[in-house]
Amino acid sequence: MDTSLALALMRQLTQPVILMDPDGRVTQINAAGMACLAAGMVDVPNGRFWWELWPHANRDELHAALADAAAGETMRITLNCKRSVSSTATLTPIEDEIGRVAKILCVLRA
């Protein structure tokens, strides 16, 4: 039931949303996220690592923000991706029933 609720919520959000494992592997992207990434993507990026979605961003910064989120901190990072407008990614850890970080939710804002 929790998975169904999370997926239903992701479908309703108008902001780009990416759900990933703590190691950064993408498991779900909502329609707004796919539209945001569509210009640079040939196929659905599920199973790819989060930092692979942003080839022009600073990988060290992406890895550091992901590591902090996987450790339980909510992180905000600016994605300077050689676009006219930079995006801000908020990485929010999602804990399981015993308090371990099970997923990381990434919400993008221009």
C-alpha positions as CSV (number, residue, x, y, z in Angstrom):
1,M,0.0,0.0,0.0
2,D,2.8,2.5,0.8
3,T,4.3,2.0,-2.6
4,S,1.0,2.5,-4.4
5,L,0.4,5.7,-2.4
6,A,3.9,7.1,-3.2
7,L,3.5,6.3,-6.9
8,A,0.0,7.9,-7.0
9,L,1.4,11.1,-5.3
10,M,4.3,11.2,-7.7
11,R,2.0,11.1,-10.7
12,Q,0.0,14.0,-9.4
13,L,2.9,16.4,-8.8
14,T,3.5,18.9,-11.5
15,Q,7.2,19.4,-10.4
16,P,9.8,16.9,-11.7
17,V,10.3,14.2,-9.2
18,I,12.9,11.4,-9.1
19,L,12.8,8.5,-6.7
20,M,16.1,6.6,-6.2
21,D,17.8,4.1,-4.0
22,P,20.3,5.4,-1.4
23,D,23.2,4.5,-3.8
24,G,21.7,6.9,-6.4
25,R,20.1,4.3,-8.7
26,V,16.9,5.8,-10.2
27,T,13.8,3.7,-9.6
28,Q,10.9,6.0,-10.7
29,I,10.5,9.3,-12.4
30,N,7.2,11.1,-12.8
31,A,5.9,12.5,-16.1
32,A,7.1,16.0,-15.3
33,G,10.6,14.6,-14.6
34,M,10.6,12.7,-17.9
35,A,9.5,15.8,-19.8
36,C,12.3,17.8,-18.1
37,L,14.9,15.2,-19.0
38,A,13.5,14.2,-22.4
39,A,15.7,16.5,-24.4
40,G,18.9,14.7,-23.4
41,M,17.5,11.2,-22.9
42,V,17.2,8.4,-25.5
43,D,15.5,5.9,-23.1
44,V,13.8,5.8,-19.7
45,P,16.6,6.3,-17.2
46,N,15.3,3.8,-14.6
47,G,18.2,1.8,-13.3
48,R,20.7,4.5,-14.2
49,F,22.5,6.5,-11.6
50,W,21.2,9.9,-10.6
51,W,24.4,11.7,-11.5
52,E,24.3,10.3,-15.1
53,L,21.1,12.4,-15.7
54,W,23.1,15.6,-15.3
55,P,26.2,15.2,-17.5
56,H,27.3,18.9,-17.2
57,A,26.8,19.2,-13.4
58,N,29.7,18.8,-11.0
59,R,29.8,15.1,-10.2
60,D,31.6,15.6,-6.9
61,E,28.8,17.9,-5.7
62,L,26.2,15.4,-6.8
63,H,27.9,12.5,-5.1
64,A,28.4,14.6,-1.9
65,A,24.7,15.7,-1.7
66,L,23.6,12.1,-2.4
67,A,25.9,10.7,0.4
68,D,24.5,13.3,2.9
69,A,20.9,12.4,1.9
70,A,21.7,8.7,2.2
71,A,23.0,9.5,5.7
72,G,19.6,11.1,6.6
73,E,20.1,14.8,5.8
74,T,17.8,16.8,3.5
75,M,20.0,18.4,1.0
76,R,19.6,21.2,-1.6
77,I,22.0,21.5,-4.5
78,T,22.0,23.8,-7.5
79,L,22.3,22.0,-10.8
80,N,24.2,24.3,-13.2
81,C,23.7,22.2,-16.3
82,K,24.6,24.7,-19.1
83,R,21.0,25.8,-19.4
84,S,19.7,29.3,-19.4
85,V,18.0,28.6,-16.0
86,S,19.6,26.5,-13.2
87,S,17.6,24.0,-11.3
88,T,17.6,23.3,-7.6
89,A,17.3,19.7,-6.5
90,T,16.0,19.0,-3.0
91,L,17.1,15.5,-1.9
92,T,14.9,14.1,0.9
93,P,15.6,10.8,2.6
94,I,12.7,8.4,3.0
95,E,13.1,6.1,6.0
96,D,11.6,2.6,6.3
97,E,9.7,1.4,9.4
98,I,12.9,0.9,11.4
99,G,14.5,4.3,10.5
100,R,16.9,3.3,7.8
101,V,17.0,5.4,4.6
102,A,15.3,3.2,2.0
103,K,14.8,5.8,-0.8
104,I,15.7,9.3,-1.6
105,L,13.2,11.7,-3.2
106,C,14.5,14.3,-5.5
107,V,12.3,17.3,-6.3
108,L,13.5,19.7,-9.0
109,R,12.7,23.4,-9.2
110,A,13.8,25.9,-11.9
